[in-house]
Amino acid sequence: MDATAQGNDVLDYKAQVASFALTGEVTLKLTDESLLIASLLDTVDIPYAEINELAFIDYEVIVLTDTDRFTFSKMGNWGQPFYRELLAAYNKAVLKALFTTGAPLITSEGGYHYREEGVEASGQAPIQVFENCVCVLPPDLGARRVPLHFLTGLDKGDFALTHRVDDDEYTFSKLGHETDPFEGAVIKQTKALREKTQAMIQEIDPTLSASQATQLAKLMPGGAATSRASIEAIAPSLIAAAEEGIAKSRSAEYYEALKEISDPASMYIGFIKNEVDEADAEQSALPIELPAELGGMLGGLVSGVAGDVIENLMGGDAEAEEISPYVFYVVAPSKDKSVCAVEFAVPESESAATFVYRCDGGADAFAGRLNRAMEAVDYARDVISMPEEKLGLPENRRYAMAVKRSPALAKVREGFLGRVIHSSLDTWKKNVEGYFIG
């Protein structure tokens, strides 16, 4: 037999393999994380994160990885079923790396063509609309997440839709009867995201008028870093509200120093919403109840620091650190706009550093790429500066796959020059200025 059923209906497929790592008769098994290839004496585990292309050609399944090419043959009638199952498992991992959430609103099969950051690709593939993005899933590194937050234009042709995100274009065609539902879902979700941004902006600055909040939501979708001058032209009060938030963070004095090193008018300001699960928040806020007798006894026995601890346990009034629902971040260009410092105004309880990047194409281009890069990984800040060796660890495979499929994220990472720890202000300032001067 070419395939045998295992527990939970998982199949082991039989094949002949040709590759650098392994040659001969093997058994193939798919897991949530990888393709397992086993011969009598050896086993090769290929994580989906290392697979760059899949193909089914002339009854052979071809798998291209970072370091090898695997050709599986002599599978008989099981070749195509194996390829379909492999592709489904691979696409599941890719969608996870594209940071989709929930089930797709629309699923279709059609043509695609895109130009993004100098990369151009086209073909036929599954296309799905999610709550905040459109995903195209070719069986290679051409898979893309098109963020609806940053949609700047939508053009409808004959059974085709073209999405514009600044200078990038993504055209989806041959959608057939799904064309109108596809367009409707994109428009609906884009409007909902803009309304969500407007609500966040008004939460940060309740003094804004509806008109101001609407303009700002279009200017800084999802909280995207936007030039300070552009924000001030609409609502100087939002800058004041952001600076008030920064003043309560670990970055307070470093932000003031950045305004001296850079130029406030040339800076960019954005924000990230701290999404906290309400059930978890309510649970963590519940006081620990102690029996009245025990509480009274302990209250009489302890005082000072110990008393404060017991008071906290009993739901007392001891003041805890107030965590802002928003993290503000700043992009501060050097005078010649060739280098940018990125500062995340994290709470006092978190360690902090300033990240410095080369600004290929200028500060505007860098700020746009940074926004796209962070959105691509759901604002996981560590990824934009994570060392390659750490990116290669098993626990970071999702991020590694995202880097391969987001040119903006890859380019931001390529321009990373270093991080400056929040040590003494004088030392920090000297180190940042060293990067700015060159």
C-alpha positions as CSV (number, residue, x, y, z in Angstrom):
1,M,0.0,0.0,0.0
2,D,1.1,3.6,-0.7
3,A,-0.6,5.0,2.4
4,T,-1.6,3.7,5.8
5,A,-4.0,5.1,8.3
6,Q,-2.8,5.9,11.8
7,G,-4.5,7.1,15.0
8,N,-6.9,10.0,14.4
9,D,-7.0,9.2,10.7
10,V,-3.5,10.6,10.1
11,L,-2.0,8.9,7.0
12,D,1.5,7.7,6.5
13,Y,2.4,8.0,2.8
14,K,5.0,5.9,1.1
15,A,7.3,7.4,-1.6
16,Q,10.7,7.4,-3.1
17,V,12.6,10.5,-2.3
18,A,15.6,12.2,-4.0
19,S,17.4,14.9,-2.1
20,F,20.8,15.9,-0.7
21,A,19.7,14.8,2.8
22,L,18.0,11.5,2.0
23,T,17.5,9.1,-0.9
24,G,15.4,6.0,-1.3
25,E,12.2,4.6,0.1
26,V,10.6,6.7,2.8
27,T,7.5,7.2,4.9
28,L,5.9,10.7,5.0
29,K,3.8,12.1,7.8
30,L,2.3,15.6,8.3
31,T,2.1,17.4,11.6
32,D,0.9,20.9,12.6
33,E,4.5,22.2,12.4
34,S,6.4,20.1,9.8
35,L,6.7,17.4,7.2
36,L,8.4,14.2,8.6
37,I,10.4,12.0,6.3
38,A,11.5,8.7,7.7
39,S,13.7,5.9,6.1
40,L,14.7,2.7,7.8
41,L,17.7,4.4,9.5
42,D,17.2,8.2,9.2
43,T,14.5,10.8,9.9
44,V,14.3,14.3,8.4
45,D,12.0,16.9,10.0
46,I,11.2,19.8,7.6
47,P,9.4,22.7,9.4
48,Y,6.9,24.5,7.2
49,A,8.9,27.7,8.1
50,E,11.8,26.3,6.0
51,I,9.6,25.4,3.0
52,N,9.8,28.0,0.2
53,E,7.8,26.3,-2.6
54,L,5.6,23.3,-3.2
55,A,4.7,21.8,-6.6
56,F,2.9,18.8,-8.1
57,I,4.4,18.1,-11.5
58,D,4.2,14.9,-13.6
59,Y,2.9,12.9,-10.6
60,E,5.8,14.0,-8.5
61,V,5.6,16.2,-5.4
62,I,8.4,18.8,-5.1
63,V,9.4,20.6,-1.9
64,L,12.0,23.4,-2.0
65,T,13.5,24.4,1.3
66,D,16.1,26.9,2.5
67,T,18.8,24.3,1.9
68,D,17.5,21.4,-0.2
69,R,15.1,20.1,-2.9
70,F,13.0,17.0,-2.1
71,T,11.3,15.1,-5.0
72,F,8.8,12.5,-4.0
73,S,7.9,9.9,-6.6
74,K,6.3,6.5,-7.1
75,M,3.3,7.4,-5.0
76,G,0.8,6.0,-7.4
77,N,-2.7,7.4,-6.9
78,W,-1.7,8.8,-3.5
79,G,0.5,11.5,-5.0
80,Q,-2.2,14.1,-5.5
81,P,-4.0,13.4,-2.2
82,F,-0.7,13.8,-0.4
83,Y,0.1,17.1,-2.2
84,R,-3.4,18.5,-1.3
85,E,-2.9,17.5,2.4
86,L,0.6,18.9,2.4
87,L,-0.6,22.2,0.8
88,A,-3.5,22.5,3.3
89,A,-1.1,22.0,6.3
90,Y,1.4,24.5,4.7
91,N,-1.2,27.1,4.1
92,K,-2.5,26.8,7.6
93,A,1.0,27.6,8.9
94,V,1.3,30.5,6.4
95,L,-2.0,32.0,7.5
96,K,-0.7,31.8,11.1
97,A,2.4,33.6,10.0
98,L,0.3,36.2,8.2
99,F,-1.4,36.9,11.6
100,T,-4.9,36.3,10.5
101,T,-7.6,36.0,13.2
102,G,-10.9,34.1,13.0
103,A,-12.4,32.4,10.0
104,P,-12.3,34.0,6.6
105,L,-15.3,36.1,5.6
106,I,-14.9,35.3,1.9
107,T,-12.9,32.5,0.3
108,S,-12.3,32.4,-3.4
109,E,-9.9,31.0,-6.0
110,G,-8.7,33.5,-8.6
111,G,-5.9,35.2,-10.3
112,Y,-3.6,37.7,-8.6
113,H,-1.0,40.2,-9.5
114,Y,0.9,42.5,-7.2
115,R,3.7,45.0,-7.2
116,E,5.0,45.5,-3.6
117,E,8.3,47.1,-2.6
118,G,9.9,46.4,-6.0
119,V,8.6,42.8,-5.9
120,E,6.2,41.7,-8.6
121,A,4.4,38.4,-8.8
122,S,1.3,36.8,-10.4
123,G,-0.5,33.5,-10.6
124,Q,-3.6,31.6,-9.5
125,A,-4.3,30.9,-5.8
126,P,-6.8,30.9,-3.0
127,I,-7.8,34.4,-1.9
128,Q,-9.4,35.1,1.4
129,V,-10.9,38.2,3.1
130,F,-10.4,38.4,6.9
131,E,-11.4,41.0,9.5
132,N,-8.5,43.3,8.8
133,C,-6.7,42.0,5.7
134,V,-6.9,40.1,2.4
135,C,-4.6,37.1,2.0
136,V,-3.4,35.5,-1.2
137,L,-2.0,32.0,-0.8
138,P,0.2,30.7,-3.7
139,P,2.3,27.6,-2.7
140,D,5.5,29.6,-2.3
141,L,7.0,32.8,-0.8
142,G,4.6,34.9,-2.8
143,A,1.8,34.6,-0.1
144,R,0.8,38.1,1.0
145,R,-1.2,39.9,3.7
146,V,-2.9,43.0,2.2
147,P,-3.7,45.2,5.3
148,L,-7.1,46.8,5.0
149,H,-6.0,49.4,7.6
150,F,-3.7,51.0,5.1
151,L,-6.0,50.7,2.0
152,T,-5.7,54.0,0.0
153,G,-7.7,53.0,-3.1
154,L,-10.0,50.3,-4.5
155,D,-10.7,50.0,-8.2
156,K,-13.2,47.6,-9.7
157,G,-12.9,46.2,-13.2
158,D,-14.4,43.3,-15.1
159,F,-14.4,40.5,-12.5
160,A,-11.3,42.1,-10.9
161,L,-10.5,44.3,-8.0
162,T,-7.3,46.4,-7.5
163,H,-6.3,47.3,-4.0
164,R,-3.8,50.2,-3.5
165,V,-1.7,50.7,-0.4
166,D,0.3,53.8,-1.1
167,D,2.6,52.9,-4.0
168,D,1.8,49.1,-3.9
169,E,-0.9,47.5,-6.0
170,Y,-2.7,44.2,-5.6
171,T,-5.1,43.0,-8.3
172,F,-7.4,40.0,-7.8
173,S,-9.1,38.8,-10.9
174,K,-11.3,35.9,-12.2
175,L,-13.3,35.9,-9.0
176,G,-16.5,35.0,-10.9
177,H,-19.6,35.3,-8.7
178,E,-17.5,36.1,-5.7
179,T,-16.5,39.5,-7.1
180,D,-19.3,41.5,-5.6
181,P,-19.3,39.8,-2.2
182,F,-15.5,40.1,-2.2
183,E,-15.7,43.9,-2.9
184,G,-18.5,44.3,-0.3
185,A,-16.6,42.5,2.4
186,V,-13.5,44.6,1.7
187,I,-15.4,47.9,1.9
188,K,-17.3,46.9,5.0
189,Q,-14.2,45.8,6.9
190,T,-12.2,48.9,5.8
191,K,-14.9,51.2,7.1
192,A,-15.2,49.2,10.3
193,L,-11.4,49.5,10.9
194,R,-11.5,53.2,10.2
195,E,-14.3,53.7,12.7
196,K,-12.3,51.7,15.2
197,T,-9.3,54.0,14.7
198,Q,-11.6,57.0,15.1
199,A,-12.9,55.6,18.4
200,M,-9.3,55.0,19.7
201,I,-8.2,58.5,18.7
202,Q,-11.2,60.1,20.6
203,E,-10.4,57.9,23.6
204,I,-6.9,59.3,23.6
205,D,-8.1,62.9,23.1
206,P,-11.8,63.4,24.1
207,T,-11.7,67.1,23.1
208,L,-11.6,66.3,19.4
209,S,-14.5,67.1,17.2
210,A,-16.1,64.4,15.0
211,S,-14.6,66.1,12.0
212,Q,-11.1,66.1,13.5
213,A,-11.3,62.5,14.6
214,T,-12.4,61.5,11.1
215,Q,-9.5,63.3,9.4
216,L,-7.0,61.8,11.9
217,A,-8.4,58.3,11.5
218,K,-7.7,58.5,7.8
219,L,-4.3,60.0,8.4
220,M,-3.0,57.5,10.9
221,P,-5.0,54.2,10.3
222,G,-4.8,51.8,13.2
223,G,-2.5,54.3,15.0
224,A,0.2,54.3,12.3
225,A,3.1,56.7,12.9
226,T,2.4,60.0,11.1
227,S,4.3,63.2,10.8
228,R,3.9,65.4,13.8
229,A,3.3,68.4,11.5
230,S,0.4,66.7,9.8
231,I,-1.2,65.8,13.1
232,E,-0.7,69.3,14.4
233,A,-2.3,70.8,11.3
234,I,-5.6,69.0,12.2
235,A,-5.5,68.8,16.0
236,P,-2.6,70.1,18.2
237,S,-4.5,68.7,21.2
238,L,-3.8,65.1,20.0
239,I,0.0,65.8,20.2
240,A,-0.5,67.2,23.7
241,A,-2.4,64.1,24.7
242,A,0.3,61.8,23.2
243,E,3.0,63.7,25.0
244,E,1.1,63.4,28.2
245,G,1.1,59.7,27.8
246,I,4.8,59.6,26.9
247,A,5.5,61.7,30.0
248,K,4.1,58.9,32.2
249,S,6.3,56.2,30.5
250,R,9.8,54.9,30.7
251,S,10.6,57.2,27.8
252,A,9.7,60.5,29.3
253,E,13.2,62.1,29.6
254,Y,14.5,60.2,26.6
255,Y,11.7,61.6,24.4
256,E,12.6,65.1,25.5
257,A,16.2,64.4,24.6
258,L,15.2,63.0,21.2
259,K,13.5,66.4,20.4
260,E,16.9,68.0,21.0
261,I,18.9,65.5,18.9
262,S,16.3,65.4,16.1
263,D,13.8,68.1,15.1
264,P,10.3,67.9,16.7
265,A,8.7,69.1,13.4
266,S,10.2,66.2,11.5
267,M,9.2,63.5,14.0
268,Y,6.5,60.9,13.5
269,I,4.1,59.8,16.3
270,G,1.9,56.7,16.4
271,F,0.2,54.5,18.9
272,I,-0.5,50.9,19.6
273,K,-3.6,49.8,21.6
274,N,-2.9,47.3,24.4
275,E,-5.5,44.7,23.7
276,V,-6.4,43.1,27.1
277,D,-8.8,40.3,27.5
278,E,-11.7,41.7,29.5
279,A,-12.3,38.4,31.4
280,D,-8.6,38.2,32.3
281,A,-8.6,41.8,33.4
282,E,-11.6,41.4,35.6
283,Q,-10.2,38.2,37.1
284,S,-6.8,39.9,37.9
285,A,-8.7,42.8,39.5
286,L,-10.6,40.7,42.0
287,P,-9.3,41.0,45.5
288,I,-8.3,37.8,47.4
289,E,-10.9,37.4,50.2
290,L,-9.7,36.2,53.6
291,P,-12.0,35.1,56.5
292,A,-12.8,38.1,58.7
293,E,-11.2,36.4,61.8
294,L,-7.9,35.8,59.9
295,G,-7.9,39.2,58.4
296,G,-8.4,40.8,61.8
297,M,-5.7,38.7,63.4
298,L,-3.2,39.4,60.6
299,G,-4.1,43.1,60.7
300,G,-3.1,43.2,64.4
301,L,0.1,41.2,64.0
302,V,1.7,42.9,61.0
303,S,2.5,46.5,60.1
304,G,4.7,48.5,57.7
305,V,5.6,46.7,54.5
306,A,4.0,43.4,55.6
307,G,0.8,45.3,56.5
308,D,0.7,46.8,53.0
309,V,1.1,43.4,51.4
310,I,-1.8,42.0,53.5
311,E,-3.9,45.1,52.7
312,N,-3.3,44.5,49.0
313,L,-4.3,40.9,49.3
314,M,-7.5,42.0,51.0
315,G,-8.3,44.5,48.2
316,G,-7.0,47.6,50.0
317,D,-6.3,51.0,48.6
318,A,-2.5,50.6,48.0
319,E,-1.7,52.3,44.7
320,A,-0.6,50.2,41.8
321,E,1.1,51.3,38.6
322,E,-1.5,52.8,36.2
323,I,-1.0,51.1,32.9
324,S,-2.1,53.2,29.9
325,P,-4.3,51.3,27.3
326,Y,-2.0,52.8,24.6
327,V,1.7,52.6,23.9
328,F,2.9,55.7,22.0
329,Y,5.9,55.4,19.7
330,V,8.0,58.0,18.0
331,V,10.2,58.0,14.9
332,A,12.9,60.6,15.2
333,P,15.0,61.2,12.0
334,S,18.6,62.5,12.1
335,K,19.1,66.0,10.6
336,D,20.0,64.5,7.2
337,K,17.1,62.0,7.3
338,S,19.5,59.1,6.7
339,V,19.0,57.5,10.1
340,C,15.9,57.2,12.4
341,A,15.6,56.4,16.1
342,V,12.5,54.5,17.1
343,E,11.2,55.0,20.7
344,F,8.4,52.9,22.3
345,A,7.0,54.6,25.4
346,V,6.5,51.5,27.4
347,P,5.3,51.5,31.1
348,E,7.8,52.0,33.9
349,S,7.6,48.3,34.8
350,E,9.1,47.2,31.4
351,S,12.7,47.4,30.2
352,A,13.3,49.9,27.5
353,A,15.7,50.8,24.7
354,T,15.9,53.0,21.6
355,F,16.2,51.3,18.2
356,V,18.2,52.9,15.4
357,Y,17.7,52.2,11.7
358,R,19.1,53.2,8.4
359,C,16.4,55.2,6.5
360,D,16.7,53.9,2.9
361,G,14.6,56.3,0.8
362,G,14.2,58.9,3.5
363,A,12.3,59.2,6.7
364,D,8.8,59.2,5.1
365,A,9.6,55.9,3.4
366,F,11.0,54.4,6.6
367,A,8.0,55.5,8.7
368,G,5.6,53.9,6.1
369,R,7.7,50.6,6.1
370,L,7.8,50.6,9.9
371,N,4.0,50.9,10.1
372,R,3.6,48.0,7.5
373,A,6.2,45.9,9.3
374,M,4.6,46.1,12.7
375,E,1.1,45.6,11.4
376,A,2.4,42.4,9.5
377,V,3.3,40.8,12.9
378,D,0.4,42.2,14.9
379,Y,2.6,44.8,16.5
380,A,5.1,42.4,18.1
381,R,7.8,45.0,18.6
382,D,10.7,42.5,19.2
383,V,10.5,41.2,15.6
384,I,11.7,44.4,13.9
385,S,15.1,44.1,15.7
386,M,15.3,40.4,16.5
387,P,18.7,38.9,15.7
388,E,18.8,36.3,12.9
389,E,20.0,33.6,15.2
390,K,17.0,34.2,17.5
391,L,14.6,34.4,14.6
392,G,15.8,30.9,13.6
393,L,14.7,29.4,16.9
394,P,11.7,27.0,16.8
395,E,9.5,29.3,19.0
396,N,10.0,32.1,16.4
397,R,9.2,30.2,13.3
398,R,6.0,32.1,12.8
399,Y,8.0,35.4,12.7
400,A,10.6,33.9,10.4
401,M,7.8,33.0,7.9
402,A,6.4,36.5,8.2
403,V,9.7,38.1,7.4
404,K,9.9,36.0,4.2
405,R,6.5,37.2,3.1
406,S,6.6,40.9,4.1
407,P,9.1,42.9,2.1
408,A,8.5,45.9,4.4
409,L,9.3,43.9,7.5
410,A,12.4,42.4,5.8
411,K,13.7,45.9,4.7
412,V,13.1,47.4,8.1
413,R,15.1,44.6,9.7
414,E,17.9,44.9,7.1
415,G,18.3,48.6,8.1
416,F,18.6,47.9,11.8
417,L,21.8,49.5,13.1
418,G,21.6,48.9,16.8
419,R,19.7,49.4,20.1
420,V,20.6,51.9,22.8
421,I,19.7,50.8,26.3
422,H,18.0,53.4,28.6
423,S,21.0,53.8,30.9
424,S,22.2,57.2,32.1
425,L,20.7,60.0,30.0
426,D,24.1,61.4,29.1
427,T,25.4,58.0,27.9
428,W,22.3,57.2,26.0
429,K,22.3,60.6,24.3
430,K,26.0,60.2,23.3
431,N,25.3,56.8,21.8
432,V,22.2,57.9,19.8
433,E,24.1,60.9,18.5
434,G,26.9,58.6,17.4
435,Y,24.5,56.8,15.1
436,F,23.0,60.1,13.9
437,I,26.4,61.6,13.1
438,G,27.6,58.4,11.4
